[in-house]
Amino acid sequence: MSKKIGITNYGFSGNTHSVKKALEKAGANVFIINKPLDFKQADKVVISGVGNFKDAMKVLNSNGFYEELINYKKPILGICLGMQVLSTLGFEYGKTKGLCLIEAEVKEMICEAKVPHMGFNKIDVTHPNILLEGVENEEFYFMHSYEVVNYTNITSLTEYGGHSFVSSIKKNNIYGTQFHPEKSREAGIKLLSNFINL
């Protein structure tokens, strides 16, 4: 069972350090992916992300990470913006092509509550899987204004302001969480441990 996990560094992600610390706490050997060749060292990859879809894809296209990610066959975990860029299209600051690893679009969240959605919230697991094992009834930390609109790869939904949105996905070797496990206390560490042990 390999635990060497690479975190993509695409320049402006504000949560890379906290994701690294949380993964280490969960038992992983972690390093930062700074160039395309680094992907070969990783047994699993985490796409962290705080920022916007358009800028994230601009960096992933310019630094050679795009090709590496779309051809990566081992487990990938996208966190928040990292889950959003897995999608086909994003509509934040214009229409932008994503990684196309899941068939989905990223659109502005419209609900009867304040946006961005910030703070702890529960997840409703719709399709149990190893990543969510043991955390089905826990609360996780969210911080987002956009959501992934997907109908085929949903593993959990979350309700906010009378609106139900996709809070986690899975497709083959691809996993994603709209919430931040690195900010979600013991529940987040358990989820990251599940990813490490895939």
ROFIZA-929009 format. One record per residue (C-alpha): chain; x, y, z; residue number from 1. Coordinates in steps of 0.05 Angstrom, whole numbers, plus 32768, in hexadecimal, padded with zeros to 4 digits. Example, Ala and Ser with C-alpha at 12.3 -4.5 7.8 and 13.67 -1.06 7.14 Angstrom:
<recs>
(A; (80F6; 7FA6; 809C); 1)
(A; (8111; 7FEB; 808F); 2)
</recs>
This chain:
<recs>
(A; (8000; 8000; 8000); 1)
(A; (8021; 8040; 7FE8); 2)
(A; (801A; 8081; 800C); 3)
(A; (8044; 80B1; 7FE2); 4)
(A; (8015; 80EA; 7FD0); 5)
(A; (8024; 8126; 7FA4); 6)
(A; (7FFE; 8167; 7FAB); 7)
(A; (7FFA; 8191; 7F6C); 8)
(A; (8018; 81D6; 7F74); 9)
(A; (7FF9; 8206; 7F43); 10)
(A; (8012; 8247; 7F5E); 11)
(A; (7FD9; 8267; 7F84); 12)
(A; (7FB8; 822F; 7FAB); 13)
(A; (7FB0; 8249; 7FF2); 14)
(A; (7FA4; 8206; 8013); 15)
(A; (7FE0; 81DD; 7FFA); 16)
(A; (8004; 81E3; 803D); 17)
(A; (7FC7; 81CF; 8067); 18)
(A; (7FB7; 8195; 8038); 19)
(A; (7FFF; 817D; 803E); 20)
(A; (7FFC; 8180; 808B); 21)
(A; (7FB9; 815C; 808D); 22)
(A; (7FD2; 8124; 805F); 23)
(A; (8010; 811C; 808A); 24)
(A; (7FE4; 8117; 80C8); 25)
(A; (7FBC; 80E1; 80A4); 26)
(A; (7FFC; 80BA; 8098); 27)
(A; (8013; 80CC; 8052); 28)
(A; (8058; 80DA; 8036); 29)
(A; (8049; 811C; 8013); 30)
(A; (806E; 8146; 7FE0); 31)
(A; (805C; 8182; 7FB4); 32)
(A; (8056; 8178; 7F69); 33)
(A; (8079; 81B3; 7F4A); 34)
(A; (8086; 8198; 7F03); 35)
(A; (8069; 8164; 7ED4); 36)
(A; (80A0; 8130; 7EE2); 37)
(A; (808C; 8130; 7F2C); 38)
(A; (804C; 810A; 7F1C); 39)
(A; (8076; 80CC; 7F0F); 40)
(A; (808B; 80CB; 7F59); 41)
(A; (8043; 80CE; 7F72); 42)
(A; (8019; 8090; 7F82); 43)
(A; (7FDD; 80BD; 7F8D); 44)
(A; (7FD0; 8107; 7F7C); 45)
(A; (7FA9; 813C; 7FA1); 46)
(A; (7F92; 817A; 7F7B); 47)
(A; (7F89; 81AF; 7FB1); 48)
(A; (7F6C; 81F2; 7FA0); 49)
(A; (7F54; 8235; 7FBA); 50)
(A; (7F47; 8268; 7F83); 51)
(A; (7F1F; 826A; 7F43); 52)
(A; (7F14; 8237; 7F0B); 53)
(A; (7F2E; 8263; 7ED2); 54)
(A; (7F71; 8274; 7EF3); 55)
(A; (7F7A; 822C; 7F0A); 56)
(A; (7F71; 8210; 7EC4); 57)
(A; (7F9F; 8245; 7EA7); 58)
(A; (7FD7; 822E; 7ED5); 59)
(A; (7FC9; 81E3; 7ECB); 60)
(A; (7FCD; 81ED; 7E7F); 61)
(A; (800C; 8218; 7E81); 62)
(A; (8036; 81EE; 7EB1); 63)
(A; (802A; 81AA; 7E8F); 64)
(A; (7FFF; 818E; 7EC7); 65)
(A; (7FC1; 8189; 7E9A); 66)
(A; (7FDD; 814F; 7E71); 67)
(A; (7FF9; 812C; 7EAE); 68)
(A; (7FB6; 812F; 7ED3); 69)
(A; (7F8A; 8117; 7E9A); 70)
(A; (7FB8; 80DC; 7E8F); 71)
(A; (7FC3; 80CA; 7ED8); 72)
(A; (7FA8; 8084; 7EE7); 73)
(A; (7FB4; 8081; 7F32); 74)
(A; (7F84; 80A0; 7F66); 75)
(A; (7F78; 80EB; 7F62); 76)
(A; (7F55; 8114; 7F97); 77)
(A; (7F3C; 8159; 7F85); 78)
(A; (7F2C; 8188; 7FC0); 79)
(A; (7EFD; 81C3; 7FB8); 80)
(A; (7F17; 81E8; 7F79); 81)
(A; (7F3F; 81A8; 7F6D); 82)
(A; (7EFD; 8182; 7F66); 83)
(A; (7EE0; 81B9; 7F3A); 84)
(A; (7F18; 81B7; 7F07); 85)
(A; (7F0B; 816D; 7EFC); 86)
(A; (7ECC; 8184; 7ED6); 87)
(A; (7EC0; 818F; 7E8C); 88)
(A; (7EB1; 81D9; 7E91); 89)
(A; (7EB4; 8212; 7EC3); 90)
(A; (7E8E; 8253; 7EC0); 91)
(A; (7EB5; 827C; 7EF3); 92)
(A; (7ECE; 82BC; 7ED1); 93)
(A; (7EB9; 82A2; 7E8E); 94)
(A; (7EB3; 825D; 7E6D); 95)
(A; (7EF1; 8232; 7E78); 96)
(A; (7F01; 81EA; 7E65); 97)
(A; (7F13; 81BE; 7EA0); 98)
(A; (7F39; 817D; 7EA5); 99)
(A; (7EFC; 8156; 7E8A); 100)
(A; (7F07; 811D; 7EBA); 101)
(A; (7EBE; 811E; 7ECF); 102)
(A; (7E83; 8135; 7EA6); 103)
(A; (7E6D; 8172; 7ECC); 104)
(A; (7E69; 81BE; 7ECB); 105)
(A; (7E7D; 81EE; 7F02); 106)
(A; (7E49; 8225; 7F0C); 107)
(A; (7E3B; 825C; 7F3F); 108)
(A; (7E15; 8243; 7F7B); 109)
(A; (7DCF; 8261; 7F7F); 110)
(A; (7DA9; 8255; 7FBF); 111)
(A; (7D80; 8277; 7FF6); 112)
(A; (7DBC; 8284; 8022); 113)
(A; (7DFC; 82AC; 8023); 114)
(A; (7E2F; 8299; 7FEF); 115)
(A; (7E68; 8286; 7FF6); 116)
(A; (7E51; 8249; 801D); 117)
(A; (7E81; 8248; 8058); 118)
(A; (7E86; 821D; 8096); 119)
(A; (7E77; 81D6; 80AC); 120)
(A; (7E3F; 81AF; 808C); 121)
(A; (7E29; 8167; 8087); 122)
(A; (7E2E; 813A; 804A); 123)
(A; (7DF8; 810A; 8033); 124)
(A; (7E1B; 80CD; 8016); 125)
(A; (7DF6; 80B5; 7FD8); 126)
(A; (7E28; 8081; 7FBF); 127)
(A; (7E54; 8064; 7FF6); 128)
(A; (7E9E; 805B; 7FE5); 129)
(A; (7EE0; 8051; 8008); 130)
(A; (7EF0; 809B; 800A); 131)
(A; (7EB3; 80AA; 8034); 132)
(A; (7EB6; 806C; 8060); 133)
(A; (7EAF; 807D; 80A9); 134)
(A; (7E9E; 80C7; 809E); 135)
(A; (7E57; 80C0; 8083); 136)
(A; (7E38; 80E5; 80BE); 137)
(A; (7E6F; 8119; 80C8); 138)
(A; (7E71; 8164; 80B7); 139)
(A; (7EA5; 8181; 8088); 140)
(A; (7EBD; 81C8; 807C); 141)
(A; (7EA6; 81EC; 803D); 142)
(A; (7EBC; 822D; 801D); 143)
(A; (7EA2; 8238; 7FD6); 144)
(A; (7E77; 8263; 7FA9); 145)
(A; (7E75; 8233; 7F6E); 146)
(A; (7E5D; 81EB; 7F69); 147)
(A; (7E67; 81AE; 7F3E); 148)
(A; (7E29; 819C; 7F17); 149)
(A; (7E2E; 8151; 7F09); 150)
(A; (7DFB; 8119; 7F04); 151)
(A; (7E23; 80D9; 7EFB); 152)
(A; (7E5D; 80D8; 7F2D); 153)
(A; (7E3D; 80F3; 7F6C); 154)
(A; (7E50; 80D2; 7FAE); 155)
(A; (7E33; 8105; 7FDE); 156)
(A; (7E06; 8142; 7FDE); 157)
(A; (7E02; 817C; 800F); 158)
(A; (7DC8; 81AA; 801E); 159)
(A; (7DD2; 81F5; 8026); 160)
(A; (7D9F; 822D; 8022); 161)
(A; (7D69; 81FF; 8007); 162)
(A; (7D98; 81E7; 7FD0); 163)
(A; (7DB7; 81A2; 7FC9); 164)
(A; (7DFC; 81A1; 7FA8); 165)
(A; (7E31; 816C; 7F98); 166)
(A; (7E62; 8167; 7FD2); 167)
(A; (7E8B; 812C; 7FBA); 168)
(A; (7E96; 8103; 7F7B); 169)
(A; (7EB8; 80C3; 7F64); 170)
(A; (7EC6; 80A9; 7F1E); 171)
(A; (7EF7; 806F; 7F15); 172)
(A; (7F39; 8087; 7F34); 173)
(A; (7F1E; 80CF; 7F3D); 174)
(A; (7F04; 80E9; 7F7F); 175)
(A; (7EEE; 812F; 7F91); 176)
(A; (7ED4; 8155; 7FCE); 177)
(A; (7EB5; 819A; 7FCB); 178)
(A; (7EC5; 81A0; 8015); 179)
(A; (7F0A; 81A8; 8034); 180)
(A; (7F1F; 8169; 8059); 181)
(A; (7F5E; 818D; 8071); 182)
(A; (7F32; 81BE; 8097); 183)
(A; (7F00; 818A; 80AF); 184)
(A; (7F22; 8171; 80EF); 185)
(A; (7F22; 8126; 80FD); 186)
(A; (7EEE; 8117; 80C8); 187)
(A; (7F1B; 8135; 8093); 188)
(A; (7F58; 810F; 80AC); 189)
(A; (7F2F; 80CE; 80A8); 190)
(A; (7F1A; 80DE; 8061); 191)
(A; (7F62; 80EC; 804D); 192)
(A; (7F78; 80AC; 806F); 193)
(A; (7F45; 8087; 8045); 194)
(A; (7F63; 80A6; 8006); 195)
(A; (7FAA; 8094; 801B); 196)
(A; (7F94; 804C; 8026); 197)
(A; (7F6F; 8043; 7FE3); 198)
</recs>
